[in-house]
Amino acid sequence: MDHAGRRARLLQRFDDLGVDAFCTGHLPNVRYLSGFSGSNGHLVVGVRAGVFLTDGRYTDQARREVADLDRVTYAGPPAAAMAQAIGRIGAARVAFEPEHLTYQAWADLADAGVELVAVRGVVEALRETKDAEEIGLIQMAQDAADQAFESIVAKLDEGVTEREVAIELEAAMRRAGADGVAFDTIVAFGPDGAEPHHRPTDRPLAPGDLVTMDLGALVQGYHSDMTRTVAFGQPEARLREVYEAVRRAQRAGVDAVRAGVAGRHVDRAARDQIRQAGLGDGFVHPLGHGVGLEIHEGPWLRATADGLLPERSVVTVEPGVYLPGLGGVRIEDMVEVLDGHGRVLARAPKDLVIL
């Protein structure tokens, strides 16, 4: 990946920010700008030079992954090492991310004489637009989730538990090539589907249950996110109506995705379908979010999202309706934002599957 090009795009923001260096220890941003995939790393990007810092556990890994930056292995407080690196590259005003830097680290840097300027979302804004390699990795993660979903549908049987299905889905994604899971897998049977983020339990599958499965895979740091709801036997008529309303809403949301549209407009396109079905109170969360090095990142699809969707971003479209005591339905796809339309990355069917 072109990490140097990404840092160059960050440097183009320095004049507007009024800084001559940028520091981060937020691992998704560190990975985006340097390629480092370990669990502890810091980066200082300056006008004339850049420095990557980590501890002794990752010296060899950093040598492999961060070949185009000066590298520092520190043994003491990371803020002290960062201050030394900032001094070495001759930076005077340094941007930091207030949502990611601890107060103690901020105080240590300030005590070392570093002039700090708080900036928000600068790297995250760059990350919204994916390059071809990033799209390819997200697609690989989605392919692993698709394969897992296909395999589990054939294994759903009366008496199997939510927990067992979740474990099998996670194992199936790894067998399909994933490095791990993108988040804790959600599996909800019957009335448990009324909880959008239900944690799998030992509840057994019974005839008539709707089964909601929210799963995602992780490939080389990039995530996927997909939800499907299927029926184990014939569901109640009311639940079939809910499913069809959510299906219409999901289709309307996908159809509204295109480069240059505001996130709130996509949210409204889907939400209007739910409201027209008289189920507006059951749609309790925003429509979607961006996916990439984090499972939840910009751009956002919600009622207050005025930002425009950039071309080659990837967003989820995931309407849901949740009825306590009865159950719930959610259908979710990742969609690549293109000029004039969106491209769905998943291949799993979205019409109601009755097993």
PEHUNOR-V485348 format. One record per residue. N is the residue number from 1. PHI is phi in degrees with one decimal (* if undefined). Layout:
BEGIN
n=N phi=PHI
n=N phi=PHI
END
This chain:
BEGIN
n=1 phi=*
n=2 phi=-87.5
n=3 phi=-66.7
n=4 phi=-62.9
n=5 phi=-63.7
n=6 phi=-66.1
n=7 phi=-64.5
n=8 phi=-62.6
n=9 phi=-67.1
n=10 phi=-64.5
n=11 phi=-59.2
n=12 phi=-64.7
n=13 phi=-88.0
n=14 phi=-62.0
n=15 phi=-60.9
n=16 phi=-64.1
n=17 phi=-80.7
n=18 phi=71.2
n=19 phi=-132.5
n=20 phi=-123.9
n=21 phi=-161.6
n=22 phi=-136.9
n=23 phi=-125.0
n=24 phi=-151.5
n=25 phi=-124.0
n=26 phi=-75.7
n=27 phi=-59.1
n=28 phi=-60.1
n=29 phi=-72.6
n=30 phi=-60.5
n=31 phi=-65.1
n=32 phi=-61.5
n=33 phi=-91.2
n=34 phi=-128.6
n=35 phi=95.0
n=36 phi=-73.2
n=37 phi=-113.7
n=38 phi=-78.9
n=39 phi=-98.5
n=40 phi=-149.2
n=41 phi=-159.4
n=42 phi=-133.3
n=43 phi=-136.8
n=44 phi=-118.9
n=45 phi=-108.3
n=46 phi=-115.0
n=47 phi=-62.8
n=48 phi=-101.3
n=49 phi=-160.7
n=50 phi=-133.6
n=51 phi=-133.2
n=52 phi=-106.7
n=53 phi=-128.4
n=54 phi=-154.4
n=55 phi=-97.4
n=56 phi=-63.4
n=57 phi=-66.4
n=58 phi=-118.3
n=59 phi=-59.0
n=60 phi=-67.9
n=61 phi=-61.8
n=62 phi=-63.9
n=63 phi=-61.9
n=64 phi=-74.3
n=65 phi=-92.8
n=66 phi=-122.9
n=67 phi=-87.9
n=68 phi=-107.7
n=69 phi=-131.3
n=70 phi=-62.5
n=71 phi=-121.3
n=72 phi=-128.9
n=73 phi=-104.5
n=74 phi=-111.8
n=75 phi=-116.4
n=76 phi=-101.1
n=77 phi=-61.6
n=78 phi=-62.2
n=79 phi=-62.7
n=80 phi=-65.6
n=81 phi=-66.4
n=82 phi=-65.6
n=83 phi=-61.6
n=84 phi=-64.4
n=85 phi=-64.5
n=86 phi=-62.3
n=87 phi=-64.9
n=88 phi=-65.3
n=89 phi=-89.3
n=90 phi=75.1
n=91 phi=-81.2
n=92 phi=-107.9
n=93 phi=-120.5
n=94 phi=-121.1
n=95 phi=-76.3
n=96 phi=-136.0
n=97 phi=-101.7
n=98 phi=-62.9
n=99 phi=-77.9
n=100 phi=-120.9
n=101 phi=-93.6
n=102 phi=-69.4
n=103 phi=-61.8
n=104 phi=-62.3
n=105 phi=-64.9
n=106 phi=-59.7
n=107 phi=-64.5
n=108 phi=-63.6
n=109 phi=-66.8
n=110 phi=-63.7
n=111 phi=-63.2
n=112 phi=-81.2
n=113 phi=92.1
n=114 phi=-81.0
n=115 phi=-84.6
n=116 phi=-104.4
n=117 phi=-124.8
n=118 phi=-75.4
n=119 phi=-132.7
n=120 phi=-124.7
n=121 phi=69.3
n=122 phi=-68.7
n=123 phi=-70.6
n=124 phi=-58.6
n=125 phi=-65.1
n=126 phi=-64.6
n=127 phi=-68.6
n=128 phi=-61.5
n=129 phi=-89.6
n=130 phi=-93.5
n=131 phi=-89.7
n=132 phi=-62.3
n=133 phi=-68.4
n=134 phi=-64.5
n=135 phi=-59.1
n=136 phi=-63.0
n=137 phi=-70.5
n=138 phi=-62.7
n=139 phi=-64.6
n=140 phi=-62.0
n=141 phi=-64.6
n=142 phi=-66.8
n=143 phi=-59.8
n=144 phi=-64.4
n=145 phi=-66.5
n=146 phi=-59.0
n=147 phi=-63.4
n=148 phi=-64.9
n=149 phi=-62.4
n=150 phi=-59.8
n=151 phi=-71.2
n=152 phi=-75.5
n=153 phi=-58.4
n=154 phi=-73.3
n=155 phi=-107.0
n=156 phi=-68.1
n=157 phi=-146.6
n=158 phi=-56.6
n=159 phi=96.9
n=160 phi=-64.9
n=161 phi=-99.3
n=162 phi=-56.8
n=163 phi=-62.3
n=164 phi=-64.6
n=165 phi=-66.5
n=166 phi=-61.7
n=167 phi=-62.0
n=168 phi=-67.0
n=169 phi=-60.4
n=170 phi=-65.7
n=171 phi=-65.0
n=172 phi=-66.0
n=173 phi=-64.8
n=174 phi=-66.1
n=175 phi=-63.7
n=176 phi=-84.3
n=177 phi=111.9
n=178 phi=-72.4
n=179 phi=-75.8
n=180 phi=178.8
n=181 phi=-100.0
n=182 phi=-78.6
n=183 phi=-168.5
n=184 phi=-64.8
n=185 phi=-65.4
n=186 phi=-103.6
n=187 phi=-133.4
n=188 phi=-135.6
n=189 phi=-103.7
n=190 phi=53.2
n=191 phi=-59.9
n=192 phi=-63.2
n=193 phi=-67.4
n=194 phi=-74.8
n=195 phi=-100.9
n=196 phi=-56.2
n=197 phi=-115.6
n=198 phi=-63.8
n=199 phi=-93.4
n=200 phi=-56.9
n=201 phi=-123.6
n=202 phi=-90.3
n=203 phi=-63.4
n=204 phi=-84.2
n=205 phi=-74.3
n=206 phi=-129.5
n=207 phi=-56.6
n=208 phi=92.7
n=209 phi=-71.6
n=210 phi=-83.2
n=211 phi=-120.7
n=212 phi=-102.5
n=213 phi=-127.7
n=214 phi=-113.8
n=215 phi=-140.5
n=216 phi=-156.7
n=217 phi=-112.0
n=218 phi=-124.0
n=219 phi=-133.5
n=220 phi=50.1
n=221 phi=89.6
n=222 phi=-103.6
n=223 phi=-105.2
n=224 phi=-128.5
n=225 phi=-153.5
n=226 phi=-148.6
n=227 phi=-129.9
n=228 phi=-133.4
n=229 phi=-120.4
n=230 phi=-122.0
n=231 phi=-111.9
n=232 phi=-99.0
n=233 phi=83.9
n=234 phi=-74.5
n=235 phi=-81.3
n=236 phi=-59.7
n=237 phi=-57.7
n=238 phi=-61.6
n=239 phi=-69.4
n=240 phi=-64.6
n=241 phi=-63.2
n=242 phi=-61.9
n=243 phi=-59.8
n=244 phi=-65.8
n=245 phi=-65.9
n=246 phi=-67.1
n=247 phi=-62.2
n=248 phi=-63.9
n=249 phi=-65.4
n=250 phi=-65.9
n=251 phi=-64.3
n=252 phi=-65.4
n=253 phi=-65.2
n=254 phi=-60.5
n=255 phi=-64.2
n=256 phi=-84.3
n=257 phi=-74.5
n=258 phi=-168.3
n=259 phi=-62.7
n=260 phi=92.4
n=261 phi=-87.8
n=262 phi=-73.4
n=263 phi=-57.6
n=264 phi=-66.5
n=265 phi=-70.4
n=266 phi=-67.2
n=267 phi=-56.5
n=268 phi=-65.9
n=269 phi=-58.9
n=270 phi=-76.5
n=271 phi=-64.4
n=272 phi=-60.5
n=273 phi=-64.4
n=274 phi=-67.0
n=275 phi=-64.2
n=276 phi=-62.6
n=277 phi=-84.9
n=278 phi=76.7
n=279 phi=-118.3
n=280 phi=-57.2
n=281 phi=-69.2
n=282 phi=-89.2
n=283 phi=-98.9
n=284 phi=-106.3
n=285 phi=-137.0
n=286 phi=-61.9
n=287 phi=-72.3
n=288 phi=-176.6
n=289 phi=-156.6
n=290 phi=-74.4
n=291 phi=-136.7
n=292 phi=-176.6
n=293 phi=-69.7
n=294 phi=-123.8
n=295 phi=-73.2
n=296 phi=-124.3
n=297 phi=-150.7
n=298 phi=-72.9
n=299 phi=-79.9
n=300 phi=-111.3
n=301 phi=-115.1
n=302 phi=-155.1
n=303 phi=-62.7
n=304 phi=-101.3
n=305 phi=-85.1
n=306 phi=-88.5
n=307 phi=-62.8
n=308 phi=-88.0
n=309 phi=-70.7
n=310 phi=-79.2
n=311 phi=-60.9
n=312 phi=73.6
n=313 phi=-83.9
n=314 phi=-127.1
n=315 phi=-127.7
n=316 phi=-93.0
n=317 phi=-124.3
n=318 phi=-140.4
n=319 phi=-67.3
n=320 phi=-152.9
n=321 phi=-130.4
n=322 phi=-130.5
n=323 phi=-120.2
n=324 phi=-53.4
n=325 phi=86.6
n=326 phi=-114.2
n=327 phi=146.7
n=328 phi=-157.2
n=329 phi=-138.2
n=330 phi=-138.2
n=331 phi=-128.0
n=332 phi=-139.2
n=333 phi=-131.3
n=334 phi=-85.3
n=335 phi=-131.1
n=336 phi=-79.1
n=337 phi=-83.9
n=338 phi=-123.0
n=339 phi=-72.9
n=340 phi=94.8
n=341 phi=-165.6
n=342 phi=-121.0
n=343 phi=-115.1
n=344 phi=-73.8
n=345 phi=-88.4
n=346 phi=-85.9
n=347 phi=-115.4
n=348 phi=-62.6
n=349 phi=-64.8
n=350 phi=-117.9
n=351 phi=-67.4
n=352 phi=-61.4
n=353 phi=-94.7
n=354 phi=-109.9
n=355 phi=-92.4
END
